């Protein structure tokens, strides 16, 4: 039964989706569970285990208190992975800086598995649902998106995952991890927990001969090609034949808020890439938008009008200047970091501080002409003005359609 037994007392840090899923699983096993939320102090008493949600950083008082008492602190991901394996379930894993959810989605569709982890259901809920189905709920493939937050408190054996893919490494979450080196190290740790290691950051192709399988798909472009090849490698590791892999790519529908065309008003494209929550993702969004316009070649006239800004995650705004210079006609800045981005970019590309999304859309509509694209690719978190990146993308789409 792993760390928790019927006599165990367990403390769960965080009452969000991950915490609730872990608590439900542990209670089913007979554990006495205390869930901590808000500003409450760490409780007195003896506990056998501490399970943490990904939103609780290592330096949080709860985690410090747990370790100070000698408690083992594990992620909800680790708890779920241990229980899934105990039920005979198999797992594939995906991590990286950009494109994880899309790879998890296509791999899960190809292997007939469930997408979970940082995308979809918490892994503990996958176990819970399997248990609720009883004898008819045989454990199959779980395709798990793994974040750097989860990796801080995850320690699984070398064969926990049938295969794991590291898609790419960029700068992200520096506000949490302090440096790119720490962030990248957490991502790379995942490969040590898998029998088959797929390293998309290495020079060699992650899936030799796999390019033809992606033809005409969402991944058939310079930005997403290696992510697609990592997906091919994971599918092959799970025993999927190339014909079925090609069919999976052919029918794949991208997730919302990933380079999603909202409309083609007046001969211009309006594109929702609200999921671009890092500056590296912003740069990739600009490159893909330019390619859609046929302006991706060197020397092409920039045709992307970029809406960017929000709550900065600590990455360097100067890092994207080469992409802005080559692809962007003008930037419309919103959110808390608007002034910071303005001062970093104003000498490279025309910038207008709009403050709010509605003003940015209004200004871009005034300036855009046929054959150009207005791209929402913020390069930041959304929490200064929106509940999440999805709400930000939905607001953009509504504003665009209202004025179409």
C-alpha positions as CSV (number, residue, x, y, z in Angstrom):
1,X,0.0,0.0,0.0
2,X,3.1,2.3,-0.1
3,X,3.7,5.1,2.4
4,X,0.2,5.3,3.8
5,X,-1.4,2.4,5.7
6,X,-4.8,2.0,7.4
7,X,-3.3,3.3,10.6
8,X,-1.5,6.3,9.1
9,X,-2.0,9.9,9.8
10,X,-1.2,12.0,6.7
11,X,-1.1,15.8,6.3
12,X,-1.8,17.1,2.8
13,X,-0.6,20.6,1.9
14,X,-3.0,22.5,-0.2
15,X,-6.8,22.0,-0.8
16,X,-6.9,22.5,-4.6
17,X,-7.4,19.8,-7.2
18,X,-4.2,17.9,-6.4
19,X,-4.7,18.1,-2.7
20,X,-8.3,17.0,-2.9
21,X,-7.4,14.1,-5.1
22,X,-4.6,12.9,-2.8
23,X,-6.8,13.2,0.3
24,X,-9.6,11.2,-1.4
25,X,-7.2,8.4,-2.3
26,X,-5.6,8.3,1.1
27,X,-8.9,8.2,2.9
28,X,-10.0,5.3,0.7
29,X,-7.0,3.5,1.9
30,X,-8.0,4.1,5.5
31,X,-5.7,7.0,6.4
32,X,-6.6,9.8,8.7
33,X,-6.0,12.9,6.6
34,X,-5.6,16.5,7.5
35,X,-5.7,19.0,4.6
36,X,-4.1,22.4,5.1
37,X,-5.5,25.5,3.4
38,X,-5.1,29.2,3.8
39,X,-2.8,30.6,6.5
40,X,-3.3,27.9,9.2
41,X,-0.1,26.7,11.0
42,X,1.2,23.2,10.6
43,X,-0.7,21.0,13.0
44,X,0.6,19.4,16.1
45,X,0.7,15.6,16.5
46,X,2.4,12.7,14.8
47,X,2.1,12.2,11.1
48,X,3.5,9.4,9.0
49,X,3.6,11.2,5.7
50,X,3.2,14.7,4.1
51,X,1.8,15.0,0.6
52,X,2.3,18.4,-1.1
53,X,0.4,20.1,-3.9
54,X,2.6,21.6,-6.7
55,X,1.6,25.1,-5.7
56,X,3.4,24.8,-2.3
57,X,7.1,25.8,-2.8
58,X,9.9,24.2,-0.9
59,X,10.4,27.3,1.3
60,X,6.8,27.4,2.4
61,X,6.4,27.3,6.2
62,X,4.3,24.1,5.9
63,X,7.1,22.3,4.1
64,X,9.8,23.6,6.4
65,X,7.7,22.5,9.4
66,X,7.2,19.0,7.9
67,X,10.9,18.5,7.1
68,X,11.8,19.9,10.5
69,X,9.8,17.1,12.1
70,X,11.6,14.5,10.0
71,X,8.5,13.8,7.8
72,X,8.9,12.5,4.3
73,X,7.4,15.1,1.9
74,X,6.2,13.7,-1.4
75,X,4.3,15.2,-4.3
76,X,0.7,14.3,-5.2
77,X,2.3,13.0,-8.5
78,X,4.5,10.6,-6.6
79,X,1.6,9.3,-4.5
80,X,-0.5,8.7,-7.6
81,X,2.4,7.1,-9.5
82,X,3.1,4.6,-6.7
83,X,-0.6,3.7,-6.5
84,X,-1.1,3.4,-10.2
85,X,1.9,1.1,-10.6
86,X,0.6,-1.0,-7.7
87,X,-2.6,-1.5,-9.7
88,X,-0.7,-2.7,-12.7
89,X,-1.0,0.6,-14.6
90,X,1.7,1.8,-17.0
91,X,2.9,5.3,-17.4
92,X,4.5,7.6,-20.0
93,X,5.7,11.1,-18.9
94,X,6.3,14.4,-20.6
95,X,8.1,17.5,-19.3
96,X,9.8,20.5,-20.8
97,X,9.3,24.3,-21.1
98,X,6.9,24.5,-24.0
99,X,4.3,22.3,-25.6
100,X,3.9,19.6,-22.9
101,X,0.1,19.5,-22.9
102,X,-0.2,19.1,-26.7
103,X,2.3,16.2,-26.6
104,X,0.4,14.6,-23.7
105,X,-2.9,14.9,-25.6
106,X,-1.7,13.3,-28.8
107,X,0.2,10.5,-27.1
108,X,-2.8,9.7,-24.8
109,X,-5.1,9.6,-27.9
110,X,-2.7,7.3,-29.8
111,X,-2.2,4.8,-26.9
112,X,-5.8,4.9,-25.7
113,X,-4.7,6.2,-22.3
114,X,-5.7,9.0,-20.0
115,X,-4.0,12.4,-20.1
116,X,-3.2,13.5,-16.5
117,X,-0.8,15.2,-14.1
118,X,-0.2,18.9,-14.7
119,X,-2.7,18.6,-17.6
120,X,-6.1,17.0,-17.2
121,X,-6.8,15.0,-14.0
122,X,-4.4,14.8,-11.1
123,X,-2.8,11.4,-11.2
124,X,-4.4,10.5,-7.8
125,X,-7.8,11.1,-9.4
126,X,-7.0,8.7,-12.2
127,X,-6.3,6.1,-9.5
128,X,-9.5,7.1,-7.7
129,X,-11.6,6.7,-10.8
130,X,-10.0,3.3,-11.6
131,X,-10.9,2.1,-8.1
132,X,-14.5,3.3,-8.4
133,X,-14.9,1.3,-11.6
134,X,-13.9,-1.8,-9.7
135,X,-13.3,-5.0,-11.6
136,X,-14.1,-3.2,-14.9
137,X,-11.5,-0.5,-14.3
138,X,-8.3,-2.3,-15.3
139,X,-5.4,0.2,-15.1
140,X,-4.0,1.0,-18.6
141,X,-1.8,3.8,-19.8
142,X,-1.5,7.1,-17.9
143,X,0.2,9.8,-19.9
144,X,1.5,12.3,-17.3
145,X,2.5,15.9,-17.8
146,X,5.2,16.7,-15.2
147,X,6.0,20.2,-14.1
148,X,9.2,21.5,-12.4
149,X,7.0,22.2,-9.4
150,X,6.0,18.6,-9.1
151,X,9.6,17.4,-9.5
152,X,10.8,19.3,-6.4
153,X,9.2,16.6,-4.3
154,X,9.1,13.5,-6.6
155,X,11.5,10.6,-6.2
156,X,10.5,7.6,-8.2
157,X,12.6,4.5,-9.3
158,X,14.4,4.3,-12.6
159,X,11.7,2.2,-14.2
160,X,8.6,4.1,-12.9
161,X,7.7,5.3,-16.4
162,X,7.9,3.1,-19.5
163,X,9.2,6.2,-21.3
164,X,9.7,9.9,-20.5
165,X,10.4,12.8,-22.8
166,X,12.1,16.1,-22.1
167,X,10.9,18.3,-25.0
168,X,12.9,21.4,-24.6
169,X,14.5,23.7,-22.0
170,X,14.0,27.5,-21.9
171,X,13.8,30.1,-19.2
172,X,10.7,29.8,-17.1
173,X,9.5,29.9,-13.5
174,X,12.6,31.8,-12.3
175,X,10.4,33.5,-9.7
176,X,10.0,30.0,-8.1
177,X,13.3,28.3,-8.7
178,X,15.7,31.2,-8.6
179,X,17.8,30.2,-11.6
180,X,17.6,28.5,-15.0
181,X,20.1,25.9,-13.7
182,X,17.8,24.8,-10.9
183,X,14.8,24.8,-13.2
184,X,16.5,22.8,-15.9
185,X,18.0,20.3,-13.4
186,X,14.5,19.6,-12.1
187,X,13.2,18.9,-15.6
188,X,16.1,16.6,-16.4
189,X,15.6,14.5,-13.3
190,X,12.5,13.0,-14.9
191,X,14.6,11.1,-17.5
192,X,16.2,9.2,-14.6
193,X,12.8,7.7,-13.7
194,X,12.1,6.1,-17.1
195,X,13.2,2.9,-18.9
196,X,13.2,4.7,-22.2
197,X,14.7,8.3,-22.2
198,X,13.6,10.7,-25.0
199,X,15.8,13.8,-24.9
200,X,14.5,16.5,-27.2
201,X,17.3,18.8,-26.2
202,X,20.0,16.5,-27.7
203,X,21.3,17.0,-31.2
204,X,20.1,13.7,-32.7
205,X,16.5,13.2,-33.8
206,X,14.2,12.0,-30.9
207,X,12.5,9.6,-33.5
208,X,14.7,8.8,-36.5
209,X,12.6,8.7,-39.7
210,X,9.6,10.1,-37.9
211,X,9.3,13.4,-39.8
212,X,7.0,11.9,-42.5
213,X,4.5,10.8,-39.8
214,X,3.9,14.5,-38.9
215,X,3.2,15.7,-42.4
216,X,0.4,18.3,-42.6
217,X,-0.3,18.2,-38.9
218,X,-0.2,20.8,-36.1
219,X,3.4,19.8,-35.4
220,X,4.6,20.1,-39.0
221,X,6.6,23.3,-38.6
222,X,10.0,24.5,-37.4
223,X,8.8,25.4,-33.9
224,X,6.9,22.2,-32.9
225,X,8.7,19.6,-35.1
226,X,10.9,18.3,-32.3
227,X,8.0,18.1,-29.9
228,X,6.2,16.0,-32.5
229,X,9.2,13.7,-32.9
230,X,9.3,13.3,-29.1
231,X,5.6,12.3,-29.2
232,X,6.5,9.7,-32.0
233,X,9.3,8.3,-29.8
234,X,6.9,7.9,-26.8
235,X,4.2,6.2,-29.0
236,X,6.8,3.8,-30.4
237,X,8.0,3.0,-26.9
238,X,4.4,2.1,-26.0
239,X,4.2,-0.2,-29.0
240,X,2.2,1.9,-31.4
241,X,3.0,1.2,-35.1
242,X,4.0,4.0,-37.5
243,X,0.7,3.7,-39.5
244,X,-1.3,4.3,-36.3
245,X,1.0,7.2,-35.3
246,X,0.5,8.9,-38.6
247,X,-3.2,8.6,-38.2
248,X,-3.1,10.1,-34.7
249,X,-1.2,13.2,-36.1
250,X,-3.6,13.5,-39.0
251,X,-6.7,13.7,-36.7
252,X,-5.1,15.8,-33.9
253,X,-7.0,18.9,-32.8
254,X,-4.9,21.5,-31.0
255,X,-5.8,22.5,-27.4
256,X,-7.6,25.8,-26.8
257,X,-5.5,29.0,-26.6
258,X,-2.5,27.4,-28.5
259,X,-2.1,29.4,-31.7
260,X,-5.9,29.2,-32.2
261,X,-7.3,31.3,-35.0
262,X,-10.2,33.4,-33.7
263,X,-11.2,35.0,-37.0
264,X,-10.0,36.4,-40.2
265,X,-11.5,39.9,-39.9
266,X,-10.8,42.2,-42.9
267,X,-8.2,39.8,-44.3
268,X,-6.2,39.8,-41.1
269,X,-5.7,36.9,-38.8
270,X,-6.5,37.2,-35.1
271,X,-4.7,34.5,-33.1
272,X,-5.2,33.4,-29.5
273,X,-2.0,32.1,-28.0
274,X,-2.8,32.9,-24.4
275,X,-1.1,29.7,-23.2
276,X,2.2,31.4,-24.1
277,X,3.1,32.2,-20.5
278,X,6.9,32.5,-20.9
279,X,8.9,34.8,-23.2
280,X,10.3,31.8,-24.9
281,X,6.8,30.7,-25.8
282,X,6.0,34.3,-26.9
283,X,9.0,34.1,-29.4
284,X,7.7,30.7,-30.7
285,X,4.3,32.2,-31.1
286,X,5.6,35.1,-33.2
287,X,7.6,32.7,-35.4
288,X,4.5,30.5,-36.0
289,X,2.3,33.5,-36.7
290,X,4.9,34.9,-39.2
291,X,5.0,31.5,-40.9
292,X,1.2,31.5,-41.3
293,X,1.5,34.8,-43.1
294,X,4.3,33.6,-45.3
295,X,6.7,36.1,-43.7
296,X,9.0,33.7,-41.9
297,X,11.9,34.0,-44.3
298,X,14.9,36.3,-43.5
299,X,14.3,39.7,-44.9
300,X,10.5,39.4,-44.9
301,X,8.6,42.5,-43.7
302,X,7.3,42.0,-40.2
303,X,3.5,41.4,-40.2
304,X,2.7,40.4,-36.6
305,X,0.9,42.9,-34.3
306,X,1.7,41.4,-30.8
307,X,-0.4,41.8,-27.7
308,X,1.9,41.0,-24.7
309,X,2.3,41.5,-21.0
310,X,0.8,40.5,-17.7
311,X,2.4,39.1,-14.6
312,X,6.1,38.5,-15.3
313,X,7.6,35.2,-14.3
314,X,11.1,36.6,-14.0
315,X,12.5,35.8,-17.4
316,X,14.6,38.4,-19.3
317,X,12.6,40.6,-21.7
318,X,15.8,41.4,-23.7
319,X,16.0,37.7,-24.6
320,X,13.3,38.0,-27.2
321,X,14.5,41.1,-29.0
322,X,15.9,39.2,-32.1
323,X,12.5,37.6,-32.6
324,X,10.6,40.9,-32.1
325,X,13.0,42.6,-34.6
326,X,12.4,40.0,-37.3
327,X,8.7,39.3,-36.9
328,X,6.8,42.0,-35.1
329,X,5.4,45.2,-36.6
330,X,4.2,46.7,-33.3
331,X,3.6,45.6,-29.6
332,X,0.6,46.5,-27.5
333,X,1.4,46.1,-23.8
334,X,-0.9,45.1,-21.0
335,X,-0.8,44.1,-17.4
336,X,1.6,44.7,-14.5
337,X,4.8,44.3,-16.5
338,X,3.8,46.7,-19.4
339,X,6.2,49.4,-18.4
340,X,9.0,46.9,-17.9
341,X,8.5,45.5,-21.4
342,X,8.1,48.9,-22.9
343,X,11.5,50.1,-21.7
344,X,13.2,46.8,-22.8
345,X,11.6,46.8,-26.3
346,X,10.9,50.3,-27.3
347,X,14.2,50.8,-29.2
348,X,13.6,47.6,-31.2
349,X,10.0,47.8,-32.2
350,X,7.2,50.4,-31.8
351,X,5.4,49.8,-28.5
352,X,2.2,51.2,-27.1
353,X,1.3,50.8,-23.4
354,X,-2.4,50.0,-23.4
355,X,-2.8,48.6,-19.8
356,X,-5.8,46.4,-20.4
357,X,-6.7,43.8,-23.0
358,X,-9.7,45.7,-24.3
359,X,-7.6,48.8,-25.1
360,X,-5.0,46.6,-26.7
361,X,-7.5,45.0,-29.0
362,X,-9.0,48.4,-29.9
363,X,-5.6,49.8,-30.7
364,X,-4.6,46.7,-32.8
365,X,-7.8,46.9,-34.7
366,X,-7.0,50.5,-35.6
367,X,-3.6,49.6,-36.9
368,X,-3.9,46.1,-38.6
369,X,-4.3,45.8,-42.3
370,X,-5.1,42.9,-44.6
371,X,-2.4,40.2,-44.7
372,X,-1.2,40.9,-41.1
373,X,-1.9,39.0,-37.9
374,X,-2.9,40.2,-34.4
375,X,-1.4,37.7,-32.0
376,X,-2.2,37.4,-28.3
377,X,1.0,35.8,-27.1
378,X,1.5,37.4,-23.7
379,X,4.8,35.8,-22.5
380,X,3.6,36.1,-18.9
381,X,1.2,34.7,-16.4
382,X,-2.3,36.0,-16.4
383,X,-3.1,36.4,-12.7
384,X,-2.7,40.1,-12.4
385,X,-5.9,40.7,-14.5
386,X,-7.4,37.2,-15.2
387,X,-8.2,34.1,-13.3
388,X,-6.0,32.0,-15.6
389,X,-4.7,32.0,-19.2
390,X,-7.9,30.4,-20.5
391,X,-10.0,33.3,-19.2
392,X,-7.5,35.7,-20.8
393,X,-7.8,33.9,-24.1
394,X,-11.6,33.8,-23.9
395,X,-11.7,37.5,-23.2
396,X,-9.5,38.2,-26.2
397,X,-11.7,36.1,-28.5
398,X,-14.9,37.8,-27.2
399,X,-13.4,41.3,-27.8
400,X,-12.3,40.3,-31.3
401,X,-15.6,38.8,-32.3
402,X,-17.6,41.7,-30.8
403,X,-15.8,44.1,-33.1
404,X,-15.8,41.9,-36.2
